[in-house]
């Protein structure tokens, strides 16, 4: 059996069928564009959060500075404490 028997030649399709196929293809393209646009907005929002984290005046920036200060304090205090315990 030939695979071409299941495919209808475009010249034999009605105008309404061709228009429906065209509309479905355009809807698919628009849906793909919306997905890409949404991904772009998500990446933009992520970069805005990174920018907010680097600004020390924002609440997220204050939390980041506090976390850095805690890590620095732990990095200095932990070895001193362990050495003091050994002596």
Long-range contacts (C-beta under 8 A, 24 or more apart in sequence): none
